[in-house]
Amino acid sequence: MSVSRFFIRKPIATIQAETQKSELKRTLSAANLISLGIGCIIGTGIFVMTGQAAAQFAGPGIIISFFMTGICCAFVALCYAELASMLPVSGSAYSYAYASLGEIFAWIMGWLLLLEYGIAGSTVSVGWSGYVVSFLKDFGVIIPPEWAAATGMKVTMANGLEGKAIFNLPAALGLVVVSILLMLGVKESATVNNVIVFIKVSVVILFIAFGMAHINPANWHPLIPTFVPDNSGTLFGHPYGDYGWGTFGWMGVLRGASYIFFAYVGFEAVSTAAQESRNPQKDLPIGIIGSLAICTVLYMLVSLVLTGIVPYHTLNVPAPIAMAVDAIGLPWLAFMVKVGAICGLSSVMLVLMYGQTRIFYTMAHDGLLPPVFSHVHPRFKTPWINTLLVGAISAVVAGMTPIEDLGNLVNLGTLMAFTIICFTVIYLRVKEPAFIRPFKVPFAKITPFLGMASCLLLIAPLWGTFVTLIPYFVLGFFIYFAYGQFNSRLRKAQALAG
């Protein structure tokens, strides 16, 4: 058997023909797509990770970390925009890899996107659960600690004794509700998302506006605190510090950039809406680049105000923005921040789950996953079984897994996927130079290379996570070689033609 069969490429013309015959309803405008992107980007990163990254890694230099990550994502966003305008399909990066690098790379990309969307959705729901529990507590509604944390985690029970958590019920229920909403229809989901995005962006702008009046410039000095070597582990038999790894200093700024990369996960989710976009060639680039630009500016302003209000070393708490608002004595704004965080994380879950179901829909349509994932509801015109299955699995993961065990996995998987995306643009420019590109990457000879280089730079601090991913990739390859390769529609079609 020839190895070349694993690198079989799906013709671009075939992908575009499938797009024209899509069963999905085209209802999303450019404004919907920008809102979709903002809905996915603004969430855990801005409400939780900003403070934690400042306290643990970068200090006030977290604003530089956000700038670095924003530049990296800008390069990748331009590459996504070109590919999305060429190949307006729901499969996003999976479909792009299928058209350029071949089936095995498409499967790898799909498996990486499961990390980015599916596991990230579970991760965000755990953060959402924390805010919901705190919010309900303000109104006298107490959720037992054993039902509000991951299975097996140590918690302080209502009687003051230490015990172990059973299941994070709010996190699981949040994902179940999101899945039902997505099953009912994309237009309805987009309308809810638009309202949520308005609420949380308003809260973020209120924090920036009122917080600026309470900034103490002394909290910004030094902008980049003194470097502290990290000798908590070894690399090639030597402590991390021997290789320059540590906290604070410029290395801390880089580690902060890798840590808060999770805050940017989602801008490319816009590309998964291609088959439900009214004018994908025009609107997808607007949605991808527009949502990323707006969120980058907001992130940098929030980090500037946050570290200006309170000393950075006090920000390693679950709700740093709420803590900062409490410090300036505005309880009404603290309440608004909590509401905004709950709304923000809700919309992130919505968009992440949306992206994951659409990628599975496309993979199943190609035969690499069972056909149940591509079955469309006759009334709602959504892949409803797919949505319910993904929702149920994500809910179980959210209920049983601590948030800290998932963040780096999501970051690493996403950065690897982004690296492949940038390479795909280079590959198609060489292999398909005459193909019509409604949107073209500016400075195409260097932009994709800069995207790859910046992604690899941010991957560097996450090297230890590669070991954790090995069993995950083994499982992925097992599924492909046991099922996907034998049911590939493209391979069957070529076999019949040959």
C-alpha positions as CSV (number, residue, x, y, z in Angstrom):
1,M,0.0,0.0,0.0
2,S,1.4,3.4,-1.0
3,V,2.2,6.0,1.7
4,S,1.0,8.7,-0.8
5,R,-2.6,7.8,-0.1
6,F,-2.3,9.5,3.3
7,F,-1.4,12.8,1.5
8,I,-4.3,12.8,-0.9
9,R,-5.5,16.4,-1.4
10,K,-9.0,17.5,-1.7
11,P,-9.3,19.7,-4.9
12,I,-10.2,23.3,-4.2
13,A,-12.9,23.1,-6.9
14,T,-14.5,20.2,-5.0
15,I,-14.6,22.1,-1.8
16,Q,-16.2,25.1,-3.4
17,A,-18.8,22.9,-5.1
18,E,-19.7,21.4,-1.8
19,T,-20.1,24.9,-0.4
20,Q,-22.7,25.8,-3.0
21,K,-24.7,22.7,-2.1
22,S,-24.6,23.2,1.6
23,E,-27.7,22.4,3.7
24,L,-26.8,25.1,6.2
25,K,-28.8,28.3,6.2
26,R,-26.9,31.6,5.2
27,T,-28.1,34.2,7.7
28,L,-24.9,35.8,9.1
29,S,-23.8,39.3,8.1
30,A,-20.3,41.0,8.5
31,A,-21.6,42.6,11.7
32,N,-22.7,39.2,13.0
33,L,-19.3,37.7,12.2
34,I,-17.4,40.5,14.1
35,S,-19.8,40.0,17.0
36,L,-19.2,36.3,16.8
37,G,-15.4,36.8,17.0
38,I,-15.6,39.3,19.9
39,G,-18.0,37.0,21.6
40,C,-15.4,34.2,21.6
41,I,-12.3,36.3,22.3
42,I,-13.4,38.4,25.2
43,G,-13.9,36.1,28.1
44,T,-11.6,34.1,30.4
45,G,-8.5,36.0,29.2
46,I,-9.7,39.5,30.1
47,F,-11.6,38.6,33.2
48,V,-9.2,36.1,34.8
49,M,-5.9,35.6,33.0
50,T,-4.8,39.2,32.8
51,G,-4.3,39.5,36.5
52,Q,-2.8,36.1,36.9
53,A,-0.3,36.5,34.2
54,A,0.8,39.9,35.6
55,A,1.2,38.5,39.1
56,Q,3.0,35.3,38.1
57,F,5.1,36.2,35.0
58,A,5.2,39.7,33.6
59,G,4.2,42.4,36.2
60,P,3.0,45.6,34.5
61,G,4.9,44.4,31.4
62,I,1.7,42.3,30.8
63,I,0.7,45.0,28.4
64,I,3.8,44.1,26.3
65,S,2.7,40.5,26.5
66,F,-0.7,41.3,25.1
67,F,1.0,43.4,22.3
68,M,3.3,40.5,21.4
69,T,0.5,38.0,21.3
70,G,-1.7,40.4,19.4
71,I,1.0,40.8,16.7
72,C,1.4,37.1,16.4
73,C,-2.4,36.7,16.0
74,A,-2.5,39.5,13.5
75,F,-0.1,37.6,11.2
76,V,-2.2,34.5,11.6
77,A,-5.5,36.4,11.1
78,L,-4.3,37.7,7.8
79,C,-3.5,34.2,6.7
80,Y,-6.9,33.0,7.9
81,A,-8.6,35.8,6.0
82,E,-6.9,34.8,2.7
83,L,-7.8,31.1,3.2
84,A,-11.3,31.8,4.3
85,S,-12.0,34.0,1.3
86,M,-10.6,31.2,-1.0
87,L,-12.3,28.3,0.8
88,P,-15.5,29.5,2.5
89,V,-16.3,26.3,4.2
90,S,-17.3,25.3,7.8
91,G,-14.3,23.1,8.3
92,S,-12.0,26.1,8.9
93,A,-8.3,25.2,9.2
94,Y,-9.2,21.5,8.8
95,S,-10.5,22.2,5.3
96,Y,-7.6,24.4,4.4
97,A,-5.1,21.6,5.4
98,Y,-7.1,19.1,3.4
99,A,-6.8,21.2,0.2
100,S,-3.1,21.9,0.6
101,L,-1.2,19.4,2.7
102,G,-3.3,16.3,2.4
103,E,-5.6,14.0,4.4
104,I,-3.3,13.0,7.2
105,F,-2.5,16.7,7.9
106,A,-6.2,17.5,7.7
107,W,-6.9,14.9,10.4
108,I,-4.1,16.3,12.6
109,M,-5.5,19.8,12.2
110,G,-9.0,18.6,13.1
111,W,-7.6,16.8,16.1
112,L,-5.8,20.0,17.2
113,L,-8.9,22.0,16.7
114,L,-10.7,19.7,19.1
115,L,-8.2,20.9,21.7
116,E,-8.9,24.5,20.7
117,Y,-12.7,24.4,20.6
118,G,-13.9,21.4,22.5
119,I,-11.5,21.4,25.5
120,A,-11.4,25.2,25.5
121,G,-15.2,25.3,25.8
122,S,-14.9,23.0,28.9
123,T,-12.1,25.2,30.3
124,V,-14.2,28.4,29.9
125,S,-17.2,26.8,31.5
126,V,-15.2,26.0,34.6
127,G,-14.3,29.7,34.9
128,W,-18.0,30.6,34.2
129,S,-19.0,28.3,37.0
130,G,-16.8,30.2,39.5
131,Y,-18.4,33.5,38.6
132,V,-21.9,32.1,38.7
133,V,-21.4,30.5,42.2
134,S,-20.0,33.8,43.5
135,F,-22.8,35.8,41.9
136,L,-25.5,33.6,43.3
137,K,-23.9,33.8,46.7
138,D,-24.4,37.6,46.7
139,F,-28.1,36.8,46.6
140,G,-28.0,34.2,49.3
141,V,-28.1,31.2,47.0
142,I,-25.4,28.8,48.1
143,I,-24.3,26.0,45.8
144,P,-22.6,23.2,47.9
145,P,-18.8,23.3,47.3
146,E,-18.7,19.6,46.5
147,W,-21.0,20.3,43.5
148,A,-19.0,23.4,42.2
149,A,-15.5,22.0,41.6
150,A,-13.8,19.3,39.5
151,T,-14.1,15.7,40.7
152,G,-11.6,14.9,43.4
153,M,-10.5,18.4,44.1
154,K,-10.1,19.4,47.8
155,V,-12.9,21.8,48.9
156,T,-14.0,23.3,52.2
157,M,-17.5,21.9,52.9
158,A,-20.4,23.9,54.4
159,N,-19.6,22.6,57.8
160,G,-16.0,23.9,57.6
161,L,-14.4,20.5,57.2
162,E,-12.2,19.6,54.2
163,G,-13.6,17.2,51.6
164,K,-13.4,16.2,48.0
165,A,-15.6,17.6,45.2
166,I,-18.1,15.3,43.4
167,F,-18.8,17.2,40.1
168,N,-18.8,20.8,38.8
169,L,-22.5,20.9,38.2
170,P,-22.8,24.6,37.1
171,A,-20.1,24.2,34.5
172,A,-21.8,21.1,33.0
173,L,-25.2,22.7,33.0
174,G,-23.9,25.8,31.3
175,L,-22.6,23.7,28.4
176,V,-25.8,21.8,28.1
177,V,-27.9,25.0,27.8
178,V,-25.4,26.4,25.2
179,S,-25.7,23.1,23.2
180,I,-29.5,23.2,23.2
181,L,-29.4,26.9,22.0
182,L,-27.1,26.0,19.2
183,M,-29.3,23.0,18.2
184,L,-32.3,25.3,17.8
185,G,-30.6,27.5,15.2
186,V,-27.6,29.7,14.3
187,K,-29.7,32.9,13.7
188,E,-31.2,32.6,17.2
189,S,-27.8,31.9,18.7
190,A,-26.3,34.8,16.9
191,T,-29.0,37.1,18.2
192,V,-28.4,36.1,21.8
193,N,-24.6,36.4,21.2
194,N,-25.0,40.0,19.9
195,V,-26.8,41.0,23.1
196,I,-24.2,39.3,25.3
197,V,-21.4,40.9,23.4
198,F,-23.0,44.4,23.9
199,I,-23.2,43.8,27.6
200,K,-19.7,42.6,28.2
201,V,-18.0,45.1,26.0
202,S,-19.9,47.9,27.8
203,V,-18.7,46.5,31.1
204,V,-15.1,46.4,29.9
205,I,-15.3,50.0,28.6
206,L,-16.9,51.1,31.9
207,F,-14.0,49.5,33.8
208,I,-11.4,51.3,31.6
209,A,-13.2,54.7,31.8
210,F,-13.7,54.7,35.6
211,G,-10.5,52.9,36.4
212,M,-8.3,55.5,34.6
213,A,-9.3,58.1,37.2
214,H,-7.8,55.9,40.0
215,I,-4.5,54.9,38.4
216,N,-1.4,55.2,40.6
217,P,1.5,55.5,38.1
218,A,3.9,54.2,40.8
219,N,2.3,50.8,40.3
220,W,3.8,50.7,36.8
221,H,7.4,50.9,38.1
222,P,9.3,49.0,37.2
223,L,7.4,48.1,34.0
224,I,9.4,44.9,33.7
225,P,10.3,43.6,37.2
226,T,13.7,42.0,37.9
227,F,14.1,38.6,36.4
228,V,13.8,35.6,38.8
229,P,15.3,32.3,37.5
230,D,12.9,29.3,37.6
231,N,14.6,26.2,39.0
232,S,11.3,24.3,39.7
233,G,12.1,21.7,36.9
234,T,14.8,20.6,34.6
235,L,15.5,20.8,30.8
236,F,18.1,18.3,29.5
237,G,19.1,17.6,33.1
238,H,19.6,21.2,34.1
239,P,17.4,23.7,36.0
240,Y,15.1,25.9,33.9
241,G,17.0,29.0,35.1
242,D,20.2,27.7,33.5
243,Y,18.5,28.2,30.1
244,G,17.0,31.7,30.9
245,W,13.6,30.4,31.9
246,G,12.0,32.2,34.8
247,T,9.5,34.8,35.9
248,F,9.6,38.5,35.3
249,G,12.2,40.2,33.1
250,W,11.9,39.8,29.4
251,M,11.6,36.0,29.7
252,G,8.6,36.6,32.1
253,V,7.0,38.8,29.4
254,L,7.4,36.0,26.9
255,R,6.0,33.5,29.3
256,G,3.1,35.9,30.0
257,A,2.5,36.1,26.3
258,S,2.3,32.3,26.1
259,Y,0.0,32.2,29.1
260,I,-2.5,34.8,28.0
261,F,-2.6,33.4,24.5
262,F,-5.7,31.6,25.6
263,A,-7.3,35.1,25.7
264,Y,-7.1,35.3,21.9
265,V,-8.4,31.9,21.1
266,G,-11.5,32.3,19.1
267,F,-10.9,35.0,16.4
268,E,-10.5,32.3,13.8
269,A,-13.8,30.8,14.9
270,V,-15.3,33.3,12.5
271,S,-14.0,31.1,9.7
272,T,-16.1,28.2,10.8
273,A,-19.2,30.2,10.0
274,A,-18.3,30.3,6.3
275,Q,-21.3,28.2,5.1
276,E,-23.7,30.2,7.1
277,S,-22.4,33.6,6.0
278,R,-24.3,35.7,3.5
279,N,-21.2,36.8,1.6
280,P,-18.3,34.8,2.9
281,Q,-15.6,36.1,0.4
282,K,-16.1,39.6,1.6
283,D,-17.5,39.3,5.2
284,L,-15.1,36.6,6.6
285,P,-11.9,38.8,6.4
286,I,-13.9,41.7,7.9
287,G,-15.1,39.4,10.7
288,I,-11.7,37.9,11.5
289,I,-9.5,41.0,11.4
290,G,-12.1,43.3,12.8
291,S,-12.9,41.3,15.9
292,L,-9.1,40.7,16.6
293,A,-8.3,44.4,16.2
294,I,-11.1,45.5,18.6
295,C,-10.2,42.9,21.3
296,T,-6.4,43.6,21.1
297,V,-7.0,47.3,21.9
298,L,-9.4,46.5,24.7
299,Y,-7.0,43.9,26.2
300,M,-4.1,46.4,26.3
301,L,-6.2,49.1,27.9
302,V,-7.6,46.8,30.5
303,S,-4.1,45.5,31.4
304,L,-2.8,49.1,31.6
305,V,-5.6,50.2,34.0
306,L,-5.6,47.0,36.0
307,T,-1.9,47.1,36.9
308,G,-2.2,50.9,37.5
309,I,-5.0,50.6,40.1
310,V,-3.4,47.8,42.3
311,P,0.1,46.4,42.6
312,Y,0.6,43.6,40.1
313,H,1.7,41.0,42.8
314,T,-1.8,41.1,44.4
315,L,-3.6,40.1,41.2
316,N,-3.2,36.3,41.4
317,V,-6.9,35.9,42.3
318,P,-9.9,34.3,40.4
319,A,-11.5,37.7,39.7
320,P,-8.7,40.3,39.4
321,I,-10.9,43.0,37.7
322,A,-13.6,42.7,40.4
323,M,-10.9,43.0,43.0
324,A,-9.5,46.1,41.4
325,V,-13.0,47.7,41.3
326,D,-13.4,46.9,45.0
327,A,-10.1,48.6,45.7
328,I,-11.4,51.9,44.2
329,G,-14.7,51.7,46.1
330,L,-17.3,51.3,43.4
331,P,-19.6,48.4,44.5
332,W,-22.1,49.0,41.7
333,L,-19.3,48.6,39.1
334,A,-18.1,45.5,40.9
335,F,-21.6,44.0,40.4
336,M,-21.5,45.0,36.8
337,V,-18.1,43.4,36.3
338,K,-19.5,40.1,37.7
339,V,-22.5,40.3,35.4
340,G,-20.2,41.2,32.4
341,A,-17.9,38.3,33.2
342,I,-20.8,35.8,33.3
343,C,-22.2,37.1,30.1
344,G,-18.7,37.2,28.5
345,L,-17.9,33.6,29.4
346,S,-21.4,32.5,28.3
347,S,-20.8,33.9,24.8
348,V,-17.3,32.3,24.6
349,M,-18.8,28.9,25.4
350,L,-21.4,29.5,22.7
351,V,-18.9,30.3,20.0
352,L,-16.4,27.6,21.0
353,M,-19.2,25.0,20.9
354,Y,-20.4,26.4,17.6
355,G,-17.0,26.1,16.0
356,Q,-16.4,22.5,17.3
357,T,-19.7,21.2,16.0
358,R,-19.1,22.8,12.5
359,I,-15.7,21.2,12.2
360,F,-17.0,17.8,13.2
361,Y,-19.8,18.3,10.7
362,T,-17.3,18.9,7.9
363,M,-15.1,16.0,9.0
364,A,-18.0,13.6,9.1
365,H,-19.2,14.9,5.7
366,D,-15.7,13.9,4.4
367,G,-16.1,10.4,5.9
368,L,-13.3,10.8,8.5
369,L,-15.8,10.7,11.3
370,P,-19.1,8.7,11.5
371,P,-22.0,10.1,9.5
372,V,-24.0,10.8,12.7
373,F,-21.9,14.0,13.1
374,S,-23.1,15.4,9.8
375,H,-26.9,14.7,10.1
376,V,-28.8,18.0,9.8
377,H,-32.1,18.6,11.6
378,P,-34.9,18.9,9.0
379,R,-36.5,21.9,10.8
380,F,-33.7,23.7,12.5
381,K,-31.1,23.1,9.8
382,T,-28.4,22.5,12.3
383,P,-26.2,19.4,12.9
384,W,-28.3,18.6,16.0
385,I,-27.0,15.1,17.0
386,N,-23.4,16.3,16.6
387,T,-24.2,19.4,18.8
388,L,-25.8,17.3,21.5
389,L,-23.0,14.7,21.5
390,V,-20.2,17.3,21.6
391,G,-22.2,19.2,24.3
392,A,-22.6,16.1,26.5
393,I,-18.9,15.1,26.2
394,S,-17.7,18.7,26.9
395,A,-20.1,18.9,29.9
396,V,-18.6,15.7,31.5
397,V,-15.1,17.0,30.9
398,A,-16.0,20.4,32.4
399,G,-17.5,18.7,35.5
400,M,-14.6,16.5,36.2
401,T,-11.4,18.4,35.1
402,P,-9.7,21.4,36.9
403,I,-9.2,24.5,34.7
404,E,-5.5,24.7,35.3
405,D,-5.0,21.2,33.7
406,L,-6.4,22.4,30.4
407,G,-5.1,25.9,29.7
408,N,-1.7,25.0,28.4
409,L,-3.0,22.2,26.3
410,V,-5.4,24.6,24.6
411,N,-2.6,27.1,24.0
412,L,-0.2,24.6,22.6
413,G,-2.7,22.9,20.3
414,T,-3.9,26.2,19.0
415,L,-0.3,27.5,18.3
416,M,0.5,24.3,16.5
417,A,-2.6,24.7,14.4
418,F,-1.8,28.4,13.6
419,T,1.7,27.4,12.5
420,I,0.2,25.0,10.0
421,I,-2.2,27.7,8.8
422,C,0.6,30.1,8.0
423,F,2.5,27.3,6.2
424,T,-0.7,26.5,4.2
425,V,-0.8,30.0,2.8
426,I,2.8,29.7,1.6
427,Y,2.1,26.2,0.1
428,L,-0.9,27.3,-1.8
429,R,0.9,30.5,-3.1
430,V,3.4,28.1,-4.7
431,K,1.1,25.3,-5.8
432,E,-2.0,27.4,-6.8
433,P,-0.6,30.8,-7.8
434,A,-3.4,31.5,-10.3
435,F,-6.2,30.7,-8.0
436,I,-8.6,33.6,-7.3
437,R,-8.0,35.1,-3.9
438,P,-10.8,37.7,-3.0
439,F,-8.6,38.7,0.0
440,K,-4.8,38.6,-0.3
441,V,-2.3,38.6,2.6
442,P,-0.3,41.8,2.4
443,F,3.5,41.4,2.0
444,A,2.8,37.7,1.3
445,K,6.5,36.9,0.9
446,I,7.2,37.6,4.6
447,T,3.9,37.8,6.6
448,P,3.2,34.0,6.7
449,F,6.8,33.4,7.8
450,L,6.5,36.0,10.5
451,G,3.3,34.2,11.6
452,M,5.1,30.9,11.8
453,A,8.1,32.3,13.7
454,S,6.0,34.2,16.2
455,C,3.9,31.0,16.9
456,L,7.0,29.0,17.4
457,L,8.3,31.6,19.8
458,L,5.2,31.4,21.9
459,I,5.3,27.6,21.9
460,A,8.8,27.6,23.4
461,P,7.7,28.2,27.0
462,L,5.2,25.4,26.7
463,W,7.7,22.7,25.8
464,G,6.7,20.5,28.8
465,T,3.1,20.3,27.6
466,F,4.3,18.3,24.5
467,V,4.7,15.2,26.8
468,T,1.1,15.6,28.0
469,L,-0.1,15.6,24.4
470,I,1.5,12.3,23.4
471,P,-1.4,10.1,24.5
472,Y,-3.9,12.5,22.9
473,F,-2.2,12.2,19.6
474,V,-1.9,8.5,19.9
475,L,-5.7,8.3,20.4
476,G,-6.2,10.6,17.4
477,F,-4.1,8.5,15.0
478,F,-5.8,5.3,16.3
479,I,-9.2,6.7,15.3
480,Y,-7.9,7.8,11.9
481,F,-6.2,4.6,11.0
482,A,-9.0,2.4,12.4
483,Y,-11.9,4.3,10.9
484,G,-11.1,7.5,8.9
485,Q,-8.8,6.1,6.3
486,F,-11.2,3.4,5.3
487,N,-14.3,5.7,5.1
488,S,-12.7,8.7,3.4
489,R,-15.1,9.9,0.7
490,L,-12.3,11.5,-1.2
491,R,-10.2,8.3,-1.3
492,K,-13.3,6.2,-2.3
493,A,-14.1,8.6,-5.1
494,Q,-10.5,8.5,-6.4
495,A,-10.5,4.7,-6.2
496,L,-13.7,4.5,-8.3
497,A,-12.3,7.0,-10.8
498,G,-9.1,5.1,-11.1
